Amino acid sequence: MFNHRTDEYGGSEENLARFVIEIIKKVRQRVGEDYIILLKINSEDDDPNYITSEQFIRFCKSAEQAGVDIHPFISI
C-alpha cells in the first residue's frame, strides 16, 4: 500500500517481502538455531489495497523458511 519502489524492494509480492526476509536470514545467522525468532505482523486491514489473507499466509511461509519460529498476528 505504501511501497511504491521500483527496485528489488518494490513491485512484486516477493520483492515487497524481501527486506524483512533478508533481516530474518541475517538474524538467524547471527543467533543460531537455539534462539527463537518471533515475528509480529498485522494480517488484514479494512483497506482493499492492503495485504490479503492469501498474501499474508504466503509471507508467513516465506518467513518460516527464512528462519522465523513464531509469527503471531493480529487480524483487524
C-alpha positions as CSV (number, residue, x, y, z in Angstrom):
1,M,0.0,0.0,0.0
2,F,2.8,2.4,0.8
3,N,5.7,0.8,-1.0
4,H,5.9,2.3,-4.5
5,R,9.6,1.5,-5.1
6,T,10.7,0.2,-8.5
7,D,13.9,-1.5,-7.3
8,E,14.4,-5.0,-5.8
9,Y,12.4,-4.0,-2.8
10,G,9.2,-2.9,-4.6
11,G,6.8,-4.2,-7.2
12,S,6.1,-7.9,-6.9
13,E,4.9,-9.7,-3.8
14,E,8.3,-11.3,-3.4
15,N,10.1,-8.1,-3.7
16,L,7.9,-6.4,-1.2
17,A,8.7,-9.1,1.4
18,R,12.5,-9.1,0.5
19,F,13.6,-6.6,3.2
20,V,12.0,-8.4,6.1
21,I,13.1,-11.8,4.7
22,E,16.7,-10.6,4.4
23,I,16.6,-9.3,8.0
24,I,15.3,-12.7,9.3
25,K,18.0,-14.6,7.5
26,K,20.8,-12.3,8.9
27,V,19.3,-12.6,12.4
28,R,19.1,-16.4,12.2
29,Q,22.8,-16.5,11.0
30,R,23.9,-14.4,14.0
31,V,21.9,-16.1,16.7
32,G,22.0,-19.7,15.5
33,E,19.3,-22.4,15.7
34,D,18.9,-22.4,19.5
35,Y,17.4,-18.9,19.7
36,I,13.7,-18.4,19.0
37,I,12.9,-15.7,16.4
38,L,9.4,-14.2,16.7
39,L,7.9,-12.0,14.0
40,K,4.7,-9.9,14.7
41,I,2.8,-8.5,11.8
42,N,-0.7,-7.5,11.1
43,S,-2.7,-9.6,8.7
44,E,-5.7,-7.6,7.5
45,D,-7.0,-4.1,7.3
46,D,-10.3,-2.7,6.0
47,D,-8.4,-1.1,3.1
48,P,-8.8,-3.1,-0.1
49,N,-5.3,-2.1,-1.2
50,Y,-3.7,-3.7,1.9
51,I,-2.3,-7.3,2.2
52,T,-4.8,-10.1,1.6
53,S,-5.2,-13.2,3.8
54,E,-3.6,-15.2,1.0
55,Q,-0.7,-12.9,0.7
56,F,-0.2,-13.0,4.4
57,I,-0.1,-16.8,4.5
58,R,2.4,-16.9,1.7
59,F,4.6,-14.3,3.6
60,C,4.4,-16.3,6.8
61,K,5.6,-19.4,4.9
62,S,8.5,-17.4,3.5
63,A,9.3,-16.1,6.9
64,E,9.4,-19.6,8.3
65,Q,11.7,-20.8,5.5
66,A,14.0,-17.8,6.3
67,G,14.2,-18.7,10.0
68,V,11.2,-17.4,11.9
69,D,9.9,-19.8,14.6
70,I,6.8,-18.0,15.7
71,H,4.6,-15.4,13.9
72,P,1.6,-14.3,15.9
73,F,-0.6,-11.9,14.1
74,I,-3.5,-9.6,14.7
75,S,-6.5,-9.7,12.4
76,I,-8.2,-6.4,12.5
